[in-house]
Amino acid sequence: MYSLKCIVIHTVFFLWFAGVLSSCNKDDGSPSGEGVGIRIENLSNYTFDEVLIEAGGGGEQEYLGVAPGAVTDYKDFDYTYRYAFIRTIVGTDTLTLQPVDYFGEQKFTEGRFTFRIDIVGESSPLYLVFEFKED
């Protein structure tokens, strides 16, 4: 029969080992490391005060204060397509990319993606340019 000391040692070791295993995930800046992660890359000379992404029914997330040249951390979505509803606020200007539909588009349910956003306009933002990148 096992002694109480042996059982306690085995229990402590098991709990420690389970904790170590549960803390392992892919180090990609995504909160969960599973499903879809989307981050924003600001290709413009403007600071994005707010970026709202609505991924075609796969969820929505806000990214705040994205400086020129900056790349945000990944945020979780259920799924995405190669484009999404994107609303970008720069100062008092609001720029929007509005998809009509996603018919015939590939649905991504796993992976990491960067939505690269540029704003055209020298003295004031005129329109938004978007590029989808698989990471």
C-alpha positions in Angstrom: 0.0 0.0 0.0 1.2 3.5 -0.8 2.1 5.8 2.0 0.4 9.1 2.5 3.7 10.9 1.8 4.0 9.1 -1.6 0.5 9.9 -2.6 1.0 13.6 -1.7 4.2 13.7 -3.7 2.6 12.1 -6.7 -0.4 14.4 -6.5 1.8 17.6 -6.3 3.9 16.4 -9.2 0.8 15.6 -11.3 -0.7 19.0 -10.6 2.6 20.8 -11.4 3.0 18.8 -14.7 -0.7 19.5 -15.7 -0.1 23.2 -15.1 3.1 23.2 -17.2 1.2 21.5 -20.1 -1.8 23.8 -19.9 0.4 26.9 -20.1 1.9 25.8 -23.4 0.6 27.4 -26.6 1.8 28.9 -29.8 3.5 32.2 -29.0 2.0 34.4 -31.7 0.4 37.2 -29.7 -3.0 35.6 -30.0 -5.0 35.3 -26.7 -5.8 31.6 -27.3 -3.4 30.4 -30.0 -6.3 28.5 -31.7 -8.9 29.4 -34.3 -8.5 32.6 -36.2 -6.3 35.5 -35.1 -6.4 38.8 -36.9 -4.0 41.7 -36.4 -3.8 45.2 -38.0 -0.7 46.6 -39.7 -0.9 50.4 -40.3 0.8 51.2 -43.6 -0.2 54.8 -43.5 1.3 58.0 -42.1 -1.8 58.5 -39.9 -2.5 57.2 -36.5 -5.7 55.0 -36.4 -7.6 56.1 -33.4 -9.9 53.1 -33.8 -10.2 50.2 -36.2 -13.4 48.1 -36.1 -13.2 44.7 -37.9 -16.4 42.7 -38.5 -15.3 39.4 -40.0 -18.4 38.5 -42.0 -20.2 36.9 -39.0 -17.1 35.5 -37.5 -17.0 38.2 -34.8 -16.0 41.7 -34.3 -13.1 43.4 -32.5 -11.8 46.9 -32.0 -8.1 48.0 -32.2 -7.3 51.3 -30.6 -4.4 53.8 -31.1 -2.6 52.0 -34.0 0.4 54.3 -34.8 1.9 54.6 -38.3 4.0 51.6 -39.1 2.7 49.7 -36.1 1.4 46.1 -36.0 -1.1 45.1 -33.3 -1.4 41.9 -31.4 -3.7 39.2 -32.8 -7.3 39.2 -31.6 -9.6 36.2 -31.7 -12.3 35.6 -34.3 -14.5 32.5 -35.0 -13.6 32.8 -38.7 -12.8 35.3 -41.4 -12.7 35.8 -45.1 -10.1 37.6 -47.3 -11.9 40.8 -46.6 -14.2 42.2 -43.9 -16.1 45.2 -42.9 -13.5 47.7 -41.7 -14.2 51.1 -40.1 -11.1 53.2 -39.4 -11.3 56.5 -37.5 -8.5 59.0 -38.0 -9.1 62.2 -36.0 -12.5 63.4 -37.2 -12.6 61.3 -40.3 -14.2 57.9 -40.6 -13.2 55.6 -43.5 -15.1 52.4 -44.2 -14.7 49.3 -46.3 -18.1 47.7 -46.8 -18.3 44.2 -48.4 -21.4 43.5 -50.4 -21.4 39.8 -49.6 -19.1 36.8 -49.1 -20.6 34.5 -51.8 -18.0 32.2 -53.2 -15.3 33.4 -50.8 -13.1 31.0 -48.8 -14.0 30.9 -45.1 -10.9 30.6 -42.9 -11.6 28.9 -39.5 -7.9 28.6 -38.5 -4.8 30.6 -38.9 -3.2 33.9 -38.3 -3.8 36.8 -40.6 -2.7 40.4 -41.0 -5.1 43.1 -42.3 -2.7 45.6 -43.8 -4.4 49.0 -44.0 -3.2 52.1 -45.8 -4.9 55.5 -46.1 -4.5 57.5 -49.2 -4.4 61.3 -48.9 -1.6 63.7 -48.1 -3.2 66.5 -46.1 -6.3 64.6 -45.1 -7.5 61.0 -45.3 -9.3 60.3 -48.5 -9.9 56.6 -48.7 -8.8 53.3 -47.3 -6.7 50.6 -49.0 -6.8 47.0 -47.7 -4.6 44.0 -48.2 -5.1 40.5 -46.7 -2.0 38.6 -45.6 -1.7 35.0 -44.3 0.9 34.8 -41.6 
